Amino acid sequence: MHIGLCEGRHEIKQNNGEALDGFIFSQVDSPMDFLSHFHTAMDFFEKGGEYTLYVTGLTTLLTATLLGAEKAGVESLVLMHYDRESGKYVPQDVSPLL
């Protein structure tokens, strides 16, 4: 599943030009509500699985997502980071850390 971290922060398309399957967070009113973000991410990943996550900033959300994915038993998680020089996303496989 190809997902984005936070909807509406940046226009995101996969390297192949296709749209994403969804977002973990829709609107975030309080970026510092760490526990709530952790539970949102954990609930999103409740079925485990394999994910490619396009990172859209907000470090607090990414941290909550990594913790939630680990707690939910996600088998595979690849973070996609935007490279301004190439205009493409670069993968970072964090699966061994989960």
mmCIF file of the C-alpha atoms, coordinates in Angstrom:
data_MODEL
# 
_entry.id   MODEL 
# 
loop_
_atom_site.group_PDB 
_atom_site.id 
_atom_site.type_symbol 
_atom_site.label_atom_id 
_atom_site.label_alt_id 
_atom_site.label_comp_id 
_atom_site.label_asym_id 
_atom_site.label_entity_id 
_atom_site.label_seq_id 
_atom_site.pdbx_PDB_ins_code 
_atom_site.Cartn_x 
_atom_site.Cartn_y 
_atom_site.Cartn_z 
_atom_site.occupancy 
_atom_site.B_iso_or_equiv 
_atom_site.pdbx_formal_charge 
_atom_site.auth_seq_id 
_atom_site.auth_comp_id 
_atom_site.auth_asym_id 
_atom_site.auth_atom_id 
_atom_site.pdbx_PDB_model_num 
ATOM 1  C CA . MET A 1 1  ? 0.000  0.000  0.000   1.00 0.00 ? 1  MET A CA 1 
ATOM 2  C CA . HIS A 1 2  ? 1.390  3.437  -0.953  1.00 0.00 ? 2  HIS A CA 1 
ATOM 3  C CA . ILE A 1 3  ? 0.378  6.096  1.571   1.00 0.00 ? 3  ILE A CA 1 
ATOM 4  C CA . GLY A 1 4  ? 1.192  9.654  2.574   1.00 0.00 ? 4  GLY A CA 1 
ATOM 5  C CA . LEU A 1 5  ? 1.903  10.886 6.068   1.00 0.00 ? 5  LEU A CA 1 
ATOM 6  C CA . CYS A 1 6  ? -0.304 13.991 6.195   1.00 0.00 ? 6  CYS A CA 1 
ATOM 7  C CA . GLU A 1 7  ? -2.936 14.976 3.643   1.00 0.00 ? 7  GLU A CA 1 
ATOM 8  C CA . GLY A 1 8  ? -2.808 18.467 2.164   1.00 0.00 ? 8  GLY A CA 1 
ATOM 9  C CA . ARG A 1 9  ? 0.754  19.424 3.111   1.00 0.00 ? 9  ARG A CA 1 
ATOM 10 C CA . HIS A 1 10 ? 2.365  18.740 -0.273  1.00 0.00 ? 10 HIS A CA 1 
ATOM 11 C CA . GLU A 1 11 ? 1.229  17.355 -3.598  1.00 0.00 ? 11 GLU A CA 1 
ATOM 12 C CA . ILE A 1 12 ? 2.496  13.796 -3.668  1.00 0.00 ? 12 ILE A CA 1 
ATOM 13 C CA . LYS A 1 13 ? 2.656  11.380 -6.556  1.00 0.00 ? 13 LYS A CA 1 
ATOM 14 C CA . GLN A 1 14 ? 4.563  8.150  -6.637  1.00 0.00 ? 14 GLN A CA 1 
ATOM 15 C CA . ASN A 1 15 ? 7.684  8.019  -8.806  1.00 0.00 ? 15 ASN A CA 1 
ATOM 16 C CA . ASN A 1 16 ? 5.519  6.298  -11.435 1.00 0.00 ? 16 ASN A CA 1 
ATOM 17 C CA . GLY A 1 17 ? 3.081  9.252  -11.402 1.00 0.00 ? 17 GLY A CA 1 
ATOM 18 C CA . GLU A 1 18 ? 0.202  7.413  -9.732  1.00 0.00 ? 18 GLU A CA 1 
ATOM 19 C CA . ALA A 1 19 ? -1.776 8.848  -6.829  1.00 0.00 ? 19 ALA A CA 1 
ATOM 20 C CA . LEU A 1 20 ? -1.444 7.428  -3.328  1.00 0.00 ? 20 LEU A CA 1 
ATOM 21 C CA . ASP A 1 21 ? -3.841 4.950  -1.717  1.00 0.00 ? 21 ASP A CA 1 
ATOM 22 C CA . GLY A 1 22 ? -4.525 7.273  1.234   1.00 0.00 ? 22 GLY A CA 1 
ATOM 23 C CA . PHE A 1 23 ? -3.048 9.152  4.178   1.00 0.00 ? 23 PHE A CA 1 
ATOM 24 C CA . ILE A 1 24 ? -2.487 8.315  7.832   1.00 0.00 ? 24 ILE A CA 1 
ATOM 25 C CA . PHE A 1 25 ? -3.407 11.801 9.028   1.00 0.00 ? 25 PHE A CA 1 
ATOM 26 C CA . SER A 1 26 ? -5.991 14.043 7.383   1.00 0.00 ? 26 SER A CA 1 
ATOM 27 C CA . GLN A 1 27 ? -5.918 17.335 9.264   1.00 0.00 ? 27 GLN A CA 1 
ATOM 28 C CA . VAL A 1 28 ? -3.642 18.016 12.217  1.00 0.00 ? 28 VAL A CA 1 
ATOM 29 C CA . ASP A 1 29 ? -4.701 20.809 14.527  1.00 0.00 ? 29 ASP A CA 1 
ATOM 30 C CA . SER A 1 30 ? -2.189 20.088 17.288  1.00 0.00 ? 30 SER A CA 1 
ATOM 31 C CA . PRO A 1 31 ? 1.169  18.738 16.067  1.00 0.00 ? 31 PRO A CA 1 
ATOM 32 C CA . MET A 1 32 ? 2.326  18.331 19.684  1.00 0.00 ? 32 MET A CA 1 
ATOM 33 C CA . ASP A 1 33 ? -0.442 15.904 20.694  1.00 0.00 ? 33 ASP A CA 1 
ATOM 34 C CA . PHE A 1 34 ? 2.019  13.006 20.629  1.00 0.00 ? 34 PHE A CA 1 
ATOM 35 C CA . LEU A 1 35 ? -0.175 10.345 22.244  1.00 0.00 ? 35 LEU A CA 1 
ATOM 36 C CA . SER A 1 36 ? -3.143 11.026 19.988  1.00 0.00 ? 36 SER A CA 1 
ATOM 37 C CA . HIS A 1 37 ? -0.930 10.829 16.886  1.00 0.00 ? 37 HIS A CA 1 
ATOM 38 C CA . PHE A 1 38 ? 0.558  7.547  18.094  1.00 0.00 ? 38 PHE A CA 1 
ATOM 39 C CA . HIS A 1 39 ? -2.923 6.039  18.480  1.00 0.00 ? 39 HIS A CA 1 
ATOM 40 C CA . THR A 1 40 ? -4.027 7.326  15.059  1.00 0.00 ? 40 THR A CA 1 
ATOM 41 C CA . ALA A 1 41 ? -1.004 5.705  13.418  1.00 0.00 ? 41 ALA A CA 1 
ATOM 42 C CA . MET A 1 42 ? -1.327 2.474  15.381  1.00 0.00 ? 42 MET A CA 1 
ATOM 43 C CA . ASP A 1 43 ? -5.011 2.220  14.414  1.00 0.00 ? 43 ASP A CA 1 
ATOM 44 C CA . PHE A 1 44 ? -4.123 2.845  10.762  1.00 0.00 ? 44 PHE A CA 1 
ATOM 45 C CA . PHE A 1 45 ? -1.657 -0.065 10.817  1.00 0.00 ? 45 PHE A CA 1 
ATOM 46 C CA . GLU A 1 46 ? -3.826 -2.401 12.916  1.00 0.00 ? 46 GLU A CA 1 
ATOM 47 C CA . LYS A 1 47 ? -3.755 -5.179 10.297  1.00 0.00 ? 47 LYS A CA 1 
ATOM 48 C CA . GLY A 1 48 ? 0.012  -5.166 9.840   1.00 0.00 ? 48 GLY A CA 1 
ATOM 49 C CA . GLY A 1 49 ? 1.135  -5.548 6.249   1.00 0.00 ? 49 GLY A CA 1 
ATOM 50 C CA . GLU A 1 50 ? 3.567  -3.841 3.933   1.00 0.00 ? 50 GLU A CA 1 
ATOM 51 C CA . TYR A 1 51 ? 3.628  -0.086 3.358   1.00 0.00 ? 51 TYR A CA 1 
ATOM 52 C CA . THR A 1 52 ? 5.453  2.544  1.361   1.00 0.00 ? 52 THR A CA 1 
ATOM 53 C CA . LEU A 1 53 ? 5.107  5.857  3.195   1.00 0.00 ? 53 LEU A CA 1 
ATOM 54 C CA . TYR A 1 54 ? 5.683  9.197  1.466   1.00 0.00 ? 54 TYR A CA 1 
ATOM 55 C CA . VAL A 1 55 ? 7.018  11.545 4.138   1.00 0.00 ? 55 VAL A CA 1 
ATOM 56 C CA . THR A 1 56 ? 5.511  15.050 4.135   1.00 0.00 ? 56 THR A CA 1 
ATOM 57 C CA . GLY A 1 57 ? 7.238  16.790 7.014   1.00 0.00 ? 57 GLY A CA 1 
ATOM 58 C CA . LEU A 1 58 ? 6.019  17.191 10.588  1.00 0.00 ? 58 LEU A CA 1 
ATOM 59 C CA . THR A 1 59 ? 8.584  15.200 12.514  1.00 0.00 ? 59 THR A CA 1 
ATOM 60 C CA . THR A 1 60 ? 6.171  14.599 15.387  1.00 0.00 ? 60 THR A CA 1 
ATOM 61 C CA . LEU A 1 61 ? 3.820  12.731 13.031  1.00 0.00 ? 61 LEU A CA 1 
ATOM 62 C CA . LEU A 1 62 ? 6.616  10.674 11.521  1.00 0.00 ? 62 LEU A CA 1 
ATOM 63 C CA . THR A 1 63 ? 7.861  9.691  14.974  1.00 0.00 ? 63 THR A CA 1 
ATOM 64 C CA . ALA A 1 64 ? 4.348  8.684  16.063  1.00 0.00 ? 64 ALA A CA 1 
ATOM 65 C CA . THR A 1 65 ? 3.943  6.726  12.832  1.00 0.00 ? 65 THR A CA 1 
ATOM 66 C CA . LEU A 1 66 ? 7.167  4.780  13.286  1.00 0.00 ? 66 LEU A CA 1 
ATOM 67 C CA . LEU A 1 67 ? 6.212  3.900  16.862  1.00 0.00 ? 67 LEU A CA 1 
ATOM 68 C CA . GLY A 1 68 ? 2.652  2.983  15.834  1.00 0.00 ? 68 GLY A CA 1 
ATOM 69 C CA . ALA A 1 69 ? 3.859  0.783  12.963  1.00 0.00 ? 69 ALA A CA 1 
ATOM 70 C CA . GLU A 1 70 ? 6.217  -1.079 15.286  1.00 0.00 ? 70 GLU A CA 1 
ATOM 71 C CA . LYS A 1 71 ? 3.517  -1.589 17.910  1.00 0.00 ? 71 LYS A CA 1 
ATOM 72 C CA . ALA A 1 72 ? 0.970  -2.759 15.296  1.00 0.00 ? 72 ALA A CA 1 
ATOM 73 C CA . GLY A 1 73 ? 3.345  -5.357 13.872  1.00 0.00 ? 73 GLY A CA 1 
ATOM 74 C CA . VAL A 1 74 ? 3.915  -3.888 10.410  1.00 0.00 ? 74 VAL A CA 1 
ATOM 75 C CA . GLU A 1 75 ? 6.149  -6.307 8.485   1.00 0.00 ? 75 GLU A CA 1 
ATOM 76 C CA . SER A 1 76 ? 7.572  -3.875 5.939   1.00 0.00 ? 76 SER A CA 1 
ATOM 77 C CA . LEU A 1 77 ? 7.841  -0.086 5.957   1.00 0.00 ? 77 LEU A CA 1 
ATOM 78 C CA . VAL A 1 78 ? 9.729  1.927  3.356   1.00 0.00 ? 78 VAL A CA 1 
ATOM 79 C CA . LEU A 1 79 ? 9.934  5.697  3.837   1.00 0.00 ? 79 LEU A CA 1 
ATOM 80 C CA . MET A 1 80 ? 10.035 7.783  0.674   1.00 0.00 ? 80 MET A CA 1 
ATOM 81 C CA . HIS A 1 81 ? 11.927 11.074 1.014   1.00 0.00 ? 81 HIS A CA 1 
ATOM 82 C CA . TYR A 1 82 ? 11.656 13.801 -1.633  1.00 0.00 ? 82 TYR A CA 1 
ATOM 83 C CA . ASP A 1 83 ? 14.958 14.681 -3.323  1.00 0.00 ? 83 ASP A CA 1 
ATOM 84 C CA . ARG A 1 84 ? 14.838 18.252 -4.601  1.00 0.00 ? 84 ARG A CA 1 
ATOM 85 C CA . GLU A 1 85 ? 17.760 17.720 -6.965  1.00 0.00 ? 85 GLU A CA 1 
ATOM 86 C CA . SER A 1 86 ? 16.236 14.823 -8.892  1.00 0.00 ? 86 SER A CA 1 
ATOM 87 C CA . GLY A 1 87 ? 12.569 15.685 -8.303  1.00 0.00 ? 87 GLY A CA 1 
ATOM 88 C CA . LYS A 1 88 ? 11.971 12.074 -7.286  1.00 0.00 ? 88 LYS A CA 1 
ATOM 89 C CA . TYR A 1 89 ? 11.449 10.215 -4.030  1.00 0.00 ? 89 TYR A CA 1 
ATOM 90 C CA . VAL A 1 90 ? 14.304 8.184  -2.547  1.00 0.00 ? 90 VAL A CA 1 
ATOM 91 C CA . PRO A 1 91 ? 13.488 5.053  -0.490  1.00 0.00 ? 91 PRO A CA 1 
ATOM 92 C CA . GLN A 1 92 ? 14.682 4.319  3.040   1.00 0.00 ? 92 GLN A CA 1 
ATOM 93 C CA . ASP A 1 93 ? 13.752 0.818  4.221   1.00 0.00 ? 93 ASP A CA 1 
ATOM 94 C CA . VAL A 1 94 ? 13.177 0.940  7.985   1.00 0.00 ? 94 VAL A CA 1 
ATOM 95 C CA . SER A 1 95 ? 11.725 -2.590 8.151   1.00 0.00 ? 95 SER A CA 1 
ATOM 96 C CA . PRO A 1 96 ? 14.748 -4.046 9.983   1.00 0.00 ? 96 PRO A CA 1 
ATOM 97 C CA . LEU A 1 97 ? 14.144 -1.519 12.781  1.00 0.00 ? 97 LEU A CA 1 
ATOM 98 C CA . LEU A 1 98 ? 10.530 -2.536 13.384  1.00 0.00 ? 98 LEU A CA 1 
# 
